[in-house]
Each structure stands twice: as structure tokens, then as C-alpha cells.
């Protein structure tokens, strides 16, 4: 019997002992009141505490405990009063029904918790993946930005060097009284220096 998700954690090993203690306490109190004190009242409402706890921890297997409590209730009711009546049997059936229903609800809750936990883990992995992709893209953009900055600096330096070279050529042509010209035959465009 694997207990549900509610028992996950560091106190999981104490839950069977707690369940056992509540069963023993409920049974001992019922026996003490009905057999020792000979009072014609069965303290069966206390049986619901271990029944519900067993349903939460062991789901539908709590029906076995409900059967035990049902038989005990019938015996304890018969003990002081004598003749069999239908009321203890109805109460015993209620134990089984409640244990089954609570076990079903607890099992469904644990299934949903498992789905939720798997979804949460999946979302966490997706978030981590997205964060990693954002870091990678940010680094790529940063690297591209740095590369563009270098290109701009290099282009500005090349433009300055070309302007300086053009100024030197222009000054040399002016001093030497020499000029140059070009004629593009395809476009019929002409260009020439100031000199």
C-alpha cells in the first residue's frame, strides 16, 4: 500500500504510527465504555477519525478498516443489549460507504495533485529553457552590437583616412599644377579634380 501524496516529506514514516494510535484509541475507548463500564452506547463516532485518516493515506483500502470497525460495532452493540438490531448493521454499512467515498476522493485528489505536480515541473523546465534561450539571445545581441560598434568605428576611421588622403592628393595636385579626370564609357559620366 503506497500512501498518497499527502504523506510525502520528512514525517512520512510517522503516519502509520499515527493511524495505528488513532485506531487503538478509538477501539479501546469503545471497548472501555461498552464492555468495562457496561454503558449501552457505542462510541462509533470516534471510528470516523481513523477511517478518514486511513482513506486519506491509503485511499480505498480504508474499506478494510471500515469492515473491521463495522464488525466491532455490531459486536459491541450486541454485547450489552443482547438481541440483534438492524441499527448497528446500518452503521457498519455507513462505515464502509464513507471509507469508500473518502478513499475515492483522496485517490482522485492525489491523481490531480500528481498531474498538477507534473505540469508544474514541466512549466518549470520550460521556464528554465526559455530563460536560457533569453540569456543566449541576449549574449548574441550583445556580441552583434559590439561587432557593429567596431564596424562603425572602423568605417569612421576609414572615412577619415580617405578624407585625409583626398586632402593630401588635392593639395599635391594644387602644388604641382596637375589634375586628373575620368570618363565612364558605359554611363558617359565624367569626373575631374579641382586642379
N, C-alpha and C positions, 0 to 999 in steps of 0.2 A: 504494500500500500504506500504509494508515494503521496505525501501530503501536498496540499495546494500551494500556490504562490505566497499565500499569507504567511507561511512558516519559513520563507526564505530569510536568511540573515543569521546573525550570530546566536540568537536564542532558540533556534530551531530544535536543538537537542532537548530542550526542556519541555516542549509541547506535549509529548506523550506522557510525561510525568504529571503535568498539569491536568491533562484529560483524565488520567488514571485517578488522580487525587479527587477530582470532582465526582467521578463515578463512585468511588469508595465513600465519599462524604454523603452523597445522595442516598446510596443504598443503606449505609449504616444508620442514617437519620430515619429512614423509612422503617427499617427493622426495629430500631430502638423504640420509636413511637408506637408501632403496631404490635410488636411481639413483647418487648420488655415492659413498656408502660401499659400495654393492653388497651390502647385507645383505638377506637374503631374509625380512624381516619388515616388514610394513606397519604403521605406527603409526596404525591406524584408530581406536583408542580415543580419540585426541585429536580425531577428527572429531565426536564426540558433543558436545563443548563448544560449538562454533559452531552445531551442529544444534539443540541445546536452546535456546541463546540466540536463534536465529532463530525457533524455534517460539514462544517467549515474546513476542518483539517483533512477529512478522509472522504468527503463527498457522499455518494450513495451507499458507501459501506457502513454508514451510520445506521442503516436499516437493521443490521445485525444487533447493534446495541439497543435499538428500539424493540426488537423482538425479545431480547433479554429483559429489558425493563417492563415490557408488556406481560411476560410470564411472571416476573416478580410481583407486579401489581396485582395480577389475578390471584396469586398465592397469598400475598399479604392481605388482600381483601377477604379471601375465603377464611384465613386463619382465625381472626377474632369473631367474625359474624356467622360462619358456618355454611349456610346454603349458598349455592352459586347464584349469582345475579348477572344480568346482561351488562350492567354499567361498567364493571372492570374490563370486560371484553371490548366494549366500545372505546374505553380509554386506551387499551392496548393497541387497538386499530389506529387510533389517533396518533399514538407514538410513531407507528410505522409510517403513516401518511406524512406527518410533519418531518420525520427524518428523511424520507424520500424527497419531499419537496425542497427542504432546505439543502439537501445534498445536491439536487439538480441545480438549484440556483447558485450554489457555491461552485459547482463544476463549470457552469456557464460563465460565471464571473471570472474564474481562473482562465478559461479559454479566451475570453475577451481581454483579460489582462495580458495573456501571452501574445495575442495579436497586437495589442497596444504597445507592448514592450518591443516586439519585433519591428513595428512601424517606427517607434521612437529610435531604435538602433539604426534602422535604415535611413531615417531622416538625419541622424547624427553623422552617419557615414557620408551621406550626400552633402551635408553642410561642410564637413571637413574637406571633401573633394572640391567643392566649389571654392572654399577659402584657399585651398592650394592652387587652384586654377587662377583665382584672382591675384594671388601673390606672383605666380608665374607671368601672367599677362602684365601686371604692374611692372615687373622687372623687365620684361620685353619692351614695354613702352618707355621705361626709363632709359634702357640701353639705346633704343631708337632715338629718343630725344637727345641723348648725349652725342650720338653719331651725327644727327642733324646739326647740332651746335658746332661740332668740329667742322662739318662741311661748310657751314656758313662762315666760320672764321677763316677757313682755307680759301673760300671763294672771295671774301673781302680782301684777304692778303693778295690773292692772285690779281684782283681788280686794281689794288693799289700798285702792285708791281707792274701791271700792264700800263696803268696811267703814268707811272714814273718812267717806264721805258718809252712810252709815246712822247712824253715831255722831253726826254733826252734826245730822241730821234728828231723831233721837231726843232729843237734848239740847234742840233748839229747841222740840219739842213739849212737853217737860217744863217748860221755862221759860214757855211760853205757855199751858200747860194746855190744849193742843189735841191731838187724836188723829185717827186715820184708820182706816177699816175698809173691807173689800172682800168682796163676795158674788158667787161664780161661780154663775150660774143653771144652767148645764149640769151641773156636778158637785155643786152645792149645798154647795160648800166656802166657808168664811168665814175671813178673816184680819183681824187688827187690830193696831194698835200698842199698846205698853205703856200709853201715856197714855190 
